[in-house]
Amino acid sequence: MKHDMIWAYLIHLSRNFWDEDPLTPGIGYHPSMDTDYETWRQVIDFLPAQGINTVLIDLGDAVQYETHPEISLPRAWSKEKLKCELEHMRSIGLTPLPKLNFSAGHDVWLKEYSRMVSTPKYYEVCTDLIREVAELFDYPKLFHLGMDEEDAENQATYQFCCIRQGDLWWHDLYFLIETCQKTGARPWVWADACWTYFGRQEEYLAKMPKSVLQSNWWYRPLVREKDGAVSDYHYQAYLALDKAGFDQVPTVSTVWGLADNAKQTMELAQTELTQQHVKGFMTAPWRGTYKENLYDLLNDACRLGQGKLAIYPDY
């Protein structure tokens, strides 16, 4: 049955998600707002022609928050400036949606609060920011909470590691989900915690609320066995989520050099997933919004559009 689909593009306003702490900054931490506005607008204005209708904005510490100005970067965008950009997106047919990544491995943007995970103060700050951002976006229908890659491997180079496990991870996720839902938004998360690689797939499928939109992802080539089956655990997660009845927005990217990642993922979704649970697709270029990245940023949008034309031409 045909339904409206999300054709989304992930764009970064902040890039402070992949280092450990501003107290001991490494190569990945950006101490000041450095998004190039001209590049930002070039990318945004390019998206509608590629069939893209949604922009997911990784906000992080790049906004001048009223509730917690202490986390905002120097030169962070004012709320008024961001509101103008959101209105521009809407005027050209795009739906802007917010993303705040609360994974303990990607939360350097929270500054000192990233070392207060699972404390009363942490919950207070998370609540304040979700509420403020929801209001800023005029109470969006979807709100991405991140929650990916919270494991030892992804923090191997950090001097300070923070990893929630077991019931604590679920407690905090449920808290974030409930806080998000109170604003009227449907929560949206990365689904890599469902990979069999981590040995928690059965638990994930049992404990994750069906109300939470799932974005599994894999950017490498799709390799099939002789019988046509997909053995890779990243792709198997798509099948497991579908069988369990979850709504999905599969995520693609050319970040690893696979130009046909969008097309391959869409082919898998069309032939092997329940179409009513495929709510759309998203591309994530994983590049800062800088002039030197313009080609990569535009290419990712173009590749999503080409996949859409080839596999979902009527959507």
C-alpha positions as CSV (number, residue, x, y, z in Angstrom):
1,M,0.0,0.0,0.0
2,K,1.5,3.3,-1.0
3,H,2.1,5.9,1.7
4,D,4.0,9.1,2.1
5,M,7.7,8.5,2.6
6,I,10.5,10.3,4.3
7,W,13.4,11.2,2.0
8,A,15.8,12.6,4.5
9,Y,19.2,14.3,4.5
10,L,21.3,14.5,7.6
11,I,23.2,17.8,7.9
12,H,25.6,18.9,10.6
13,L,25.3,22.3,12.4
14,S,27.7,21.0,15.0
15,R,30.4,18.4,14.6
16,N,31.1,17.8,18.3
17,F,30.1,14.2,18.6
18,W,33.2,12.1,18.0
19,D,35.8,13.3,20.6
20,E,35.8,12.8,24.3
21,D,35.8,16.1,26.2
22,P,36.6,19.8,25.7
23,L,38.8,19.6,28.8
24,T,41.2,17.3,26.9
25,P,40.4,18.1,23.3
26,G,41.7,16.0,20.5
27,I,41.6,16.4,16.7
28,G,37.8,15.9,16.5
29,Y,36.7,18.6,18.9
30,H,35.7,22.0,17.4
31,P,36.0,24.7,20.1
32,S,34.1,27.3,18.0
33,M,31.1,27.2,15.6
34,D,32.6,26.6,12.2
35,T,29.7,25.7,9.9
36,D,30.1,27.6,6.6
37,Y,26.8,29.4,5.9
38,E,27.2,29.6,2.2
39,T,27.9,25.9,2.0
40,W,24.9,25.2,4.2
41,R,22.6,27.2,1.9
42,Q,24.0,25.6,-1.2
43,V,23.3,22.1,0.2
44,I,19.8,23.0,1.5
45,D,18.7,24.6,-1.8
46,F,20.0,21.6,-3.8
47,L,17.9,19.0,-1.9
48,P,14.4,19.4,-3.3
49,A,15.6,18.8,-6.9
50,Q,16.9,15.4,-5.7
51,G,13.5,14.4,-4.4
52,I,14.4,15.0,-0.8
53,N,11.6,16.3,1.5
54,T,13.2,16.2,4.9
55,V,16.3,17.6,6.6
56,L,17.5,16.1,9.9
57,I,19.7,18.7,11.6
58,D,22.4,17.6,14.1
59,L,22.3,20.5,16.4
60,G,24.7,19.6,19.3
61,D,26.3,22.7,20.8
62,A,25.8,25.0,17.7
63,V,22.7,26.8,19.0
64,Q,22.5,29.5,21.6
65,Y,20.3,27.7,24.0
66,E,18.3,29.7,26.6
67,T,18.0,26.9,29.1
68,H,21.7,26.0,29.0
69,P,23.8,28.7,27.4
70,E,26.9,27.2,29.0
71,I,27.0,24.4,26.4
72,S,26.7,26.7,23.4
73,L,29.8,27.2,21.2
74,P,31.3,30.6,20.5
75,R,29.6,31.9,17.4
76,A,26.8,29.4,17.8
77,W,23.7,30.3,15.8
78,S,21.0,32.3,17.6
79,K,17.6,30.8,17.9
80,E,16.3,33.6,15.7
81,K,18.9,32.7,12.9
82,L,18.0,29.0,13.1
83,K,14.3,29.8,13.0
84,C,14.9,31.8,9.8
85,E,16.7,28.8,8.3
86,L,13.8,26.5,9.3
87,E,11.3,28.8,7.6
88,H,13.4,28.9,4.5
89,M,13.5,25.1,4.4
90,R,9.7,24.9,4.7
91,S,9.3,27.5,2.0
92,I,11.1,25.3,-0.5
93,G,9.2,22.1,0.4
94,L,11.5,20.6,3.1
95,T,10.5,19.5,6.6
96,P,13.2,20.3,9.1
97,L,13.6,17.9,12.1
98,P,15.9,18.0,15.1
99,K,18.6,15.6,16.3
100,L,20.4,15.7,19.6
101,N,22.6,12.7,20.1
102,F,22.4,11.4,23.7
103,S,24.8,8.5,23.2
104,A,27.4,8.6,25.9
105,G,30.0,8.1,23.2
106,H,28.8,11.0,21.1
107,D,27.9,13.6,23.7
108,V,30.9,15.9,23.9
109,W,28.5,18.7,22.8
110,L,27.0,18.5,26.3
111,K,30.2,19.8,27.8
112,E,30.5,19.0,31.6
113,Y,27.1,17.3,31.6
114,S,28.6,14.5,29.4
115,R,30.4,13.4,32.6
116,M,27.2,13.5,34.6
117,V,25.4,10.7,32.7
118,S,22.5,9.1,34.6
119,T,22.4,11.7,37.4
120,P,19.5,13.9,38.3
121,K,21.3,16.9,36.8
122,Y,21.8,15.0,33.5
123,Y,18.1,14.2,33.3
124,E,17.2,17.8,34.0
125,V,19.5,19.1,31.3
126,C,18.3,16.6,28.7
127,T,14.7,17.5,29.5
128,D,15.4,21.2,29.2
129,L,17.1,20.8,25.8
130,I,14.5,18.5,24.3
131,R,11.7,20.8,25.3
132,E,13.5,23.9,24.1
133,V,14.4,22.3,20.7
134,A,10.9,20.9,20.2
135,E,9.5,24.4,20.7
136,L,12.2,25.9,18.4
137,F,11.1,23.5,15.6
138,D,7.4,24.2,16.2
139,Y,6.9,20.8,17.8
140,P,8.0,18.5,15.1
141,K,6.5,15.1,14.4
142,L,9.8,13.3,14.8
143,F,12.8,13.9,17.1
144,H,16.1,12.0,16.6
145,L,17.8,11.0,19.9
146,G,20.9,9.3,18.5
147,M,21.9,6.6,21.0
148,D,24.4,4.9,18.6
149,E,27.8,3.3,19.2
150,E,27.8,3.5,23.0
151,D,30.4,0.7,23.4
152,A,34.1,0.2,24.4
153,E,35.3,-0.1,20.8
154,N,34.1,3.3,19.8
155,Q,35.6,4.9,22.9
156,A,38.9,3.1,22.7
157,T,41.0,6.3,22.1
158,Y,39.1,8.3,24.8
159,Q,40.9,9.2,28.0
160,F,37.5,9.3,29.7
161,C,35.0,6.5,28.8
162,C,31.4,6.4,29.7
163,I,29.2,3.4,28.7
164,R,25.8,2.5,30.0
165,Q,24.8,-1.2,29.9
166,G,21.9,-3.4,30.7
167,D,19.0,-1.9,32.6
168,L,20.7,1.5,32.9
169,W,20.9,2.0,29.2
170,W,17.2,1.1,28.9
171,H,16.3,3.3,31.8
172,D,17.9,6.3,30.2
173,L,16.5,5.5,26.8
174,Y,13.0,5.2,28.2
175,F,13.4,8.5,30.0
176,L,14.5,10.2,26.7
177,I,11.6,8.6,24.8
178,E,9.0,9.7,27.3
179,T,10.5,13.2,27.4
180,C,10.4,13.4,23.7
181,Q,6.8,12.0,23.5
182,K,5.6,14.7,25.9
183,T,6.5,17.3,23.3
184,G,4.3,15.5,20.8
185,A,7.2,14.1,18.8
186,R,7.8,10.5,17.8
187,P,11.2,9.4,19.0
188,W,13.7,8.2,16.4
189,V,17.0,6.4,17.1
190,W,19.9,4.7,15.4
191,A,19.4,0.9,15.6
192,D,23.0,-0.5,15.7
193,A,22.4,-1.7,19.3
194,C,20.2,-4.3,17.5
195,W,23.2,-5.8,15.6
196,T,23.9,-9.5,16.6
197,Y,27.6,-8.3,16.8
198,F,26.8,-6.9,20.3
199,G,24.9,-10.1,21.4
200,R,21.8,-8.1,22.5
201,Q,19.4,-8.4,19.5
202,E,16.8,-10.5,21.3
203,E,16.8,-8.1,24.2
204,Y,16.6,-5.1,21.9
205,L,13.6,-6.4,19.9
206,A,11.8,-7.3,23.1
207,K,12.4,-4.1,25.0
208,M,12.4,-1.4,22.4
209,P,9.0,0.2,22.1
210,K,7.3,-0.1,18.7
211,S,6.6,3.6,18.9
212,V,10.3,4.4,18.3
213,L,11.3,4.9,14.7
214,Q,14.4,2.8,13.8
215,S,17.3,3.8,11.5
216,N,19.6,0.9,10.9
217,W,22.6,1.6,8.7
218,W,25.4,0.1,6.7
219,Y,27.5,1.8,4.0
220,R,29.5,-1.1,2.6
221,P,28.7,-3.4,-0.4
222,L,25.8,-5.8,-0.1
223,V,27.2,-9.3,-0.3
224,R,24.9,-12.3,-0.8
225,E,25.6,-16.0,-0.4
226,K,25.1,-18.4,-3.2
227,D,21.5,-18.9,-2.1
228,G,20.9,-15.2,-2.2
229,A,20.8,-14.7,1.5
230,V,22.4,-11.8,3.2
231,S,24.7,-13.0,6.0
232,D,26.2,-9.6,7.1
233,Y,24.9,-8.7,10.6
234,H,24.2,-5.1,9.6
235,Y,21.8,-6.1,6.9
236,Q,20.4,-8.9,9.0
237,A,19.3,-6.2,11.5
238,Y,17.0,-4.8,8.8
239,L,15.3,-8.2,8.5
240,A,15.1,-8.7,12.2
241,L,13.5,-5.3,12.9
242,D,11.0,-5.9,10.1
243,K,10.0,-9.3,11.3
244,A,9.5,-7.8,14.8
245,G,7.2,-5.2,13.3
246,F,9.3,-2.0,13.7
247,D,8.9,1.0,11.5
248,Q,12.2,1.8,9.8
249,V,14.0,4.6,7.9
250,P,17.1,2.8,6.5
251,T,20.2,5.0,6.4
252,V,22.7,5.1,3.5
253,S,25.9,7.0,2.7
254,T,28.7,7.3,0.3
255,V,31.2,7.9,3.2
256,W,33.0,4.6,2.5
257,G,33.0,5.2,-1.3
258,L,30.1,3.0,-2.3
259,A,28.3,5.1,-4.8
260,D,25.4,2.6,-5.1
261,N,24.8,2.2,-1.4
262,A,21.4,4.0,-1.6
263,K,20.2,1.9,-4.6
264,Q,21.4,-1.4,-3.0
265,T,19.7,-0.6,0.3
266,M,16.5,0.4,-1.4
267,E,16.5,-2.8,-3.5
268,L,16.8,-4.8,-0.3
269,A,14.0,-2.8,1.4
270,Q,11.7,-3.2,-1.6
271,T,12.1,-6.9,-2.0
272,E,12.6,-8.1,1.6
273,L,11.0,-5.7,4.0
274,T,7.3,-5.1,4.7
275,Q,6.5,-1.9,2.8
276,Q,4.1,-0.4,5.3
277,H,7.0,-0.4,7.9
278,V,9.5,1.2,5.5
279,K,8.7,4.9,6.3
280,G,11.4,6.2,4.1
281,F,15.2,6.5,3.6
282,M,17.9,8.8,4.8
283,T,21.4,9.7,3.6
284,A,24.1,10.7,6.0
285,P,27.2,12.2,4.3
286,W,29.1,12.4,7.7
287,R,31.0,15.5,6.6
288,G,31.1,18.9,8.2
289,T,29.2,21.7,6.5
290,Y,32.4,23.3,5.1
291,K,33.4,24.5,1.6
292,E,36.0,21.8,1.1
293,N,33.2,19.2,1.7
294,L,30.7,20.7,-0.8
295,Y,31.2,18.0,-3.4
296,D,30.7,15.1,-0.9
297,L,27.7,16.8,0.6
298,L,26.0,17.3,-2.8
299,N,27.0,13.9,-4.0
300,D,25.3,12.1,-1.1
301,A,22.1,14.0,-1.8
302,C,22.3,13.1,-5.5
303,R,22.9,9.4,-4.8
304,L,19.8,9.2,-2.6
305,G,17.8,10.9,-5.4
306,Q,19.1,8.5,-8.0
307,G,18.3,5.5,-5.9
308,K,14.8,6.9,-5.3
309,L,14.2,7.4,-9.1
310,A,15.5,3.8,-9.8
311,I,13.7,1.9,-7.1
312,Y,10.8,4.1,-5.8
313,P,10.0,6.2,-8.8
314,D,6.3,6.7,-7.8
315,Y,7.2,8.1,-4.3
